[in-house]
Amino acid sequence: MSNIGIIAEYNPFHNGHKYLVKNAIKETGADGVIALMSGNFIQQGAPAMADKYTRAEAAVRGGVDIVFELPVIYATASARDFANGAVAMLSSMKNVEYIAFGVEDMEQNMFFEIADILAKEPKEYKSLLNEYLSKGNSYPAASEKAIKKILGNSVGSVISRPNNILGISYLSALIKQKSHLQPIMIERCDSGYNSAELTGNYASATAIRNAIMNNTSIRPYIPKVCVKPYEEYFSKPLADITWLTPFIASRLIYDRNLPHEISDLESVMDMTEEILNRLRKAPLPIKYIELADFLKTKNITMSRVSRMLLHMVLGIKTVDRELAYNNGYSKYINLLAFNGSKSSMLKSIAENTRLSMINKKSSYKPESELGQRMWEMDKLATDLYNQLIYDNLNMRLHGELTCSVRKVN
């Protein structure tokens, strides 16, 4: 039995995602598709438009067979950490043979050239990277400039597009980890990750979320069988990153009233000395957008700021990332939803991985420091998300330990 692994946010699951699943199966002849999906928070540090169980159910209705959660420490990380954690987890599943992902350009040779540089970091790349960082560029910008210098400006259009960046990050992780997974690149059929256009039968998740906010119909862009799980969310305001304001403000107020020597803000993942200094100078009271704008600089991207602010609320620290990297990235796979007709496939996955599969949440007992810490972070992320949804949408969701896996028949 051979299976395809897909790393995704499904925020929401749309026609383009179904297209990827269908074409990846067509190209490989694989028996099934397993998705490793971001949980209740996405890479930009924002709450997902619907809870992870709802999004997982929609994905299974759309053609995915099994959905596991990508732990919050990776789901809300930089492209490099996002890819490294996800690839390591998929690679631990012995009967997953392929990793499929969408790209905006079918430049496979160029993708592998860039990925090889990022994985091996030759002296020339490191030297150029440090040079551009010293000139005040953000890490992504410095890396892009270094690669252009080595491979020529023609790579610019490839490495500046979001899905290409993630695709290259996956390839780099595969090379670095010497993974057995075979990459399958499928060209996207929409206008791109950040496109706001609603055209034809395909639209990006960004365009679909914008349409929901503007009360524009999104039914043509989501498979009909996937709409039902989302219905309650579609009838309410879309989850917004600004809902985090009171949690961030309370964290800052707490820090302001503590001696700095006993504060732990400097240990937050994605925090830098520069961000910390600016954070402590930010005027209070303050709203989310005001704070994010205050913290953003030429060499600190808005995405990094957003991730850091979420990590600050969740208490995710740099040492947590080090613990994960040094101990195999993860100790478990948290099951969210599956196709009821594929129970044998689910059993096979569980029997052919070093990771513990969490099915009944209340009975999971971590057996390692990493397992314990990651489970704490994932449960905390669920509790925070549930509070945001209750505060703003008046919907009461289950806590992690009382959630039930969605079985779709």
C-alpha positions in Angstrom: 0.0 0.0 0.0 1.4 3.4 -1.0 0.2 6.7 0.2 0.6 10.4 -0.5 1.3 12.9 2.2 0.1 16.5 1.9 1.0 19.4 4.2 -1.8 22.0 4.4 -3.8 24.6 6.3 -7.2 24.0 4.5 -8.4 27.4 5.6 -10.8 26.5 4.0 -10.6 23.4 1.9 -11.4 24.5 -1.7 -11.5 23.3 -5.3 -7.7 23.8 -5.7 -7.1 21.5 -2.8 -9.3 18.8 -4.4 -7.5 19.3 -7.7 -4.2 18.7 -5.9 -5.5 15.5 -4.3 -7.0 14.2 -7.6 -3.9 14.9 -9.7 -1.4 13.6 -7.1 -3.3 10.3 -7.1 -3.4 10.3 -10.9 0.3 10.9 -11.2 1.4 8.4 -8.5 -1.3 5.7 -8.6 -1.2 5.8 -4.8 -3.9 4.1 -2.7 -4.6 6.9 -0.3 -4.0 10.5 0.8 -2.9 11.6 4.3 -2.9 15.3 5.2 -0.9 16.9 8.0 -3.0 20.0 8.7 -2.3 23.1 10.8 -4.5 23.1 13.9 -6.5 26.1 15.2 -3.8 28.7 14.3 -2.2 29.1 10.9 1.3 30.2 9.9 0.6 33.9 10.0 -0.1 33.6 13.7 -3.9 34.1 13.1 -6.8 32.0 14.3 -8.1 29.7 11.6 -11.5 30.5 10.0 -12.9 27.3 11.5 -11.8 24.9 14.2 -9.4 22.1 13.2 -11.9 19.3 13.5 -14.4 21.1 11.2 -11.7 21.8 8.7 -10.4 18.2 8.9 -13.9 16.9 8.3 -14.3 19.1 5.2 -11.0 17.9 3.8 -12.1 14.2 4.2 -15.3 15.0 2.5 -13.2 16.6 -0.3 -11.1 13.5 -1.0 -8.4 13.3 1.7 -8.5 9.9 3.6 -6.9 10.8 6.9 -6.1 14.1 8.6 -3.6 14.5 11.3 -2.7 17.7 13.1 0.5 19.6 12.5 1.5 20.6 16.0 1.2 24.3 16.8 5.0 24.8 17.2 5.4 24.0 13.5 2.1 25.3 12.2 2.9 28.8 13.4 6.5 28.8 12.5 8.7 30.2 9.7 8.6 28.4 6.4 11.8 26.5 7.3 10.5 25.2 10.7 7.1 24.6 9.2 8.6 22.4 6.5 11.2 20.7 8.7 8.6 19.6 11.3 6.0 18.5 8.8 8.4 16.6 6.6 9.9 14.8 9.6 6.5 13.7 10.7 5.4 12.5 7.3 8.8 10.7 6.9 8.2 8.8 10.1 5.2 7.1 8.4 6.8 4.2 6.5 3.9 3.6 4.2 3.7 7.2 3.1 5.9 7.2 -0.1 5.1 10.6 -1.6 4.8 14.2 -0.6 2.6 16.3 -2.9 2.4 20.1 -3.0 1.2 22.9 -5.2 3.6 25.3 -6.9 3.1 28.5 -8.9 5.8 27.7 -11.4 6.8 24.3 -12.8 10.5 24.9 -12.6 11.6 21.6 -11.1 15.3 21.9 -11.8 15.5 25.4 -10.4 13.5 24.3 -7.3 16.0 21.5 -6.6 19.0 23.8 -7.1 17.6 26.4 -4.7 16.6 23.7 -2.2 20.1 22.1 -2.3 21.7 25.5 -1.4 19.3 26.0 1.5 19.8 22.4 2.8 23.6 22.4 2.6 24.3 26.1 3.1 27.6 26.3 1.3 30.2 28.9 2.3 29.3 31.2 -0.5 25.7 31.2 0.5 26.5 31.7 4.2 28.8 34.6 3.5 26.3 36.4 1.2 23.5 35.7 3.7 25.4 37.3 6.6 26.4 40.2 4.3 22.8 41.0 3.4 21.6 40.5 7.0 24.3 43.0 8.2 22.7 45.6 5.8 19.4 45.4 7.6 17.5 42.9 5.4 15.1 40.5 7.0 16.1 36.8 6.9 13.8 35.9 4.0 15.0 38.9 2.0 18.7 38.3 2.7 18.3 34.6 1.8 16.5 35.5 -1.5 19.2 38.0 -2.4 22.0 35.5 -1.7 20.4 32.9 -3.9 19.9 35.4 -6.7 23.6 36.3 -6.5 24.6 32.6 -6.7 22.1 31.4 -9.4 21.2 34.6 -11.2 18.3 37.0 -11.2 16.2 34.6 -13.2 15.4 32.7 -10.0 13.8 35.9 -8.5 10.2 35.2 -9.8 10.4 31.6 -8.5 11.6 32.3 -4.9 9.3 35.3 -4.3 6.0 33.5 -4.6 4.5 32.0 -1.4 3.7 28.5 -2.6 7.0 28.2 -4.3 8.8 29.2 -1.1 7.0 26.5 0.8 7.7 23.9 -1.9 11.4 24.8 -1.9 11.3 24.5 1.9 9.8 21.0 1.6 12.5 20.0 -0.8 15.2 21.4 1.4 13.8 19.5 4.4 13.7 16.3 2.3 17.4 16.7 1.3 18.5 17.7 4.8 16.7 14.8 6.5 17.5 12.3 3.8 13.9 11.4 3.7 12.5 8.5 1.6 9.5 10.7 0.5 9.3 11.4 -3.2 8.2 14.9 -4.1 5.3 15.4 -6.4 4.8 19.0 -7.7 1.4 20.0 -9.0 1.0 23.4 -10.7 -1.6 25.5 -9.0 -4.7 26.3 -11.1 -5.7 29.5 -9.2 -4.1 32.9 -9.3 -1.7 32.2 -6.4 -1.7 32.0 -2.6 -2.3 35.7 -1.9 -4.5 36.4 -4.9 -7.8 38.1 -4.0 -9.3 37.2 -7.4 -12.4 35.1 -7.7 -12.3 33.7 -11.2 -13.4 30.5 -13.0 -13.8 27.5 -10.7 -10.7 28.1 -8.6 -9.8 30.7 -6.1 -7.1 30.9 -3.4 -8.0 30.5 0.3 -7.2 34.2 0.7 -9.7 35.2 -2.0 -12.3 33.0 -0.4 -11.8 34.4 3.1 -12.1 37.9 1.6 -15.3 37.0 -0.2 -16.8 35.7 3.0 -15.9 39.0 4.8 -17.6 40.9 1.9 -20.7 38.7 1.9 -19.9 37.4 -1.6 -20.9 33.9 -2.5 -18.0 31.4 -2.3 -20.1 28.3 -3.1 -18.6 27.9 -6.7 -15.1 27.6 -5.2 -15.6 25.0 -2.5 -16.7 21.4 -3.3 -20.4 21.0 -2.5 -19.7 18.1 -0.2 -17.4 20.2 1.9 -19.8 23.1 2.6 -21.9 21.5 5.3 -19.2 21.3 8.0 -18.6 25.0 7.6 -22.2 26.2 7.7 -22.2 27.6 11.2 -18.9 29.5 10.6 -20.1 30.9 7.2 -23.1 32.5 9.0 -20.9 34.5 11.4 -18.0 37.0 11.2 -14.7 35.5 10.0 -12.1 34.8 12.8 -9.7 37.7 13.0 -6.1 38.1 14.3 -7.2 41.3 16.1 -9.2 39.1 18.5 -5.9 38.3 20.2 -5.6 42.0 21.4 -6.8 41.5 25.1 -4.5 38.4 25.5 -1.5 40.2 24.1 -2.2 43.4 26.1 -2.6 41.5 29.4 0.8 39.8 28.7 2.4 43.1 28.1 0.8 44.7 31.2 2.1 41.8 33.3 5.6 42.3 31.9 5.5 46.1 32.4 4.8 45.5 36.1 7.6 43.0 36.7 11.3 43.7 37.0 12.9 42.9 33.7 15.3 40.4 35.2 12.4 38.0 36.1 10.5 38.5 32.9 10.7 35.6 30.3 9.7 37.5 27.2 13.3 37.2 25.8 12.8 33.5 25.7 9.8 33.6 23.4 10.2 31.8 20.0 10.9 34.3 17.2 11.7 37.0 19.7 14.8 39.1 19.1 16.5 41.7 21.2 15.4 44.4 18.7 11.7 43.2 18.9 11.9 43.0 22.7 13.2 46.5 23.0 10.5 47.9 20.7 7.8 45.8 22.5 8.7 47.3 25.8 8.5 50.8 24.4 5.1 50.3 22.8 2.5 52.6 24.2 -0.3 51.1 26.3 -3.3 50.7 25.9 -2.8 49.5 22.3 -4.7 47.6 19.6 -3.3 44.6 17.7 -2.7 46.5 14.4 -1.1 49.4 16.2 1.3 47.1 18.0 2.1 45.0 14.9 2.9 48.2 12.9 5.0 49.5 15.8 7.1 46.4 15.9 7.5 45.9 12.1 10.7 47.2 10.6 12.7 46.8 7.4 14.4 43.6 8.8 11.5 42.3 10.8 8.6 41.1 8.7 4.9 41.4 9.6 4.7 37.6 9.5 7.4 37.2 12.1 5.8 39.8 14.3 2.5 38.1 14.1 4.0 34.7 14.9 6.0 36.1 17.8 2.9 37.7 19.4 1.0 34.4 19.2 4.0 32.5 20.7 4.2 35.1 23.5 0.5 34.4 24.4 0.9 30.6 24.1 4.3 30.6 26.0 6.1 28.9 23.1 9.8 29.3 23.6 13.0 29.0 21.7 14.0 26.1 23.9 10.8 24.2 22.9 12.0 24.3 19.2 15.4 23.1 20.3 13.9 20.3 22.3 11.8 19.3 19.2 14.7 19.5 16.8 17.0 17.4 19.1 14.4 14.7 19.7 13.0 13.7 16.4 10.6 16.6 15.9 7.5 14.9 17.4 6.4 11.9 19.4 2.8 11.7 18.3 0.3 12.3 15.5 -3.0 13.7 16.6 -5.9 12.2 14.6 -8.6 14.8 13.6 -10.7 13.0 10.9 -10.7 10.0 8.6 -12.7 8.3 5.9 -14.7 5.5 7.6 -14.1 3.2 4.7 -10.3 3.5 5.2 -10.1 2.0 8.7 -7.5 -0.6 7.5 -5.4 2.2 6.1 -5.5 4.1 9.4 -4.5 0.9 11.3 -1.6 0.4 8.8 -0.4 3.9 9.4 -0.5 3.5 13.2 1.4 0.2 12.9 4.1 1.6 10.7 5.3 4.7 12.4 7.5 5.5 15.4 4.9 8.1 16.5 2.0 7.4 18.9 -1.3 8.0 17.2 -3.7 9.9 19.4 -7.3 8.8 18.9 -9.0 9.0 22.2 -7.6 12.3 23.5 -8.4 11.9 27.2 -6.4 8.7 27.5 -3.2 9.9 25.8 -0.3 9.9 28.3 3.0 11.3 26.9 6.0 9.2 27.7 8.8 11.7 27.0 9.6 15.3 27.7 9.0 16.3 24.1 5.7 14.5 23.9 4.6 16.2 27.2 5.6 19.6 26.1 4.1 19.5 22.6 0.9 18.1 24.0 0.8 21.0 26.5 1.2 23.5 23.7 -1.4 21.9 21.4 -4.0 21.8 24.2 -3.3 25.4 25.2 -3.7 26.5 21.5 -7.1 24.7 21.5 -8.2 26.4 24.7 -7.1 29.8 23.5 -8.9 29.3 20.1 -12.0 28.1 21.9 -12.0 31.3 24.0 -11.6 33.5 21.0 -14.5 31.8 19.3 -16.7 32.0 22.3 -15.9 35.7 23.0 -16.5 36.8 19.4 -18.9 34.3 17.9 -20.7 32.9 21.0 -19.9 29.3 19.9 -18.8 26.9 22.6 -16.3 24.3 21.3 -15.0 21.3 23.1 -11.6 21.3 24.8 -8.9 19.0 23.4 -9.5 16.2 25.9 -13.2 16.0 25.1 -13.0 16.3 21.3 -14.0 13.4 19.2 -12.3 12.4 16.0 -14.6 13.0 13.0 -15.4 9.8 11.2 -16.8 10.5 7.7 -18.8 7.7 6.1 
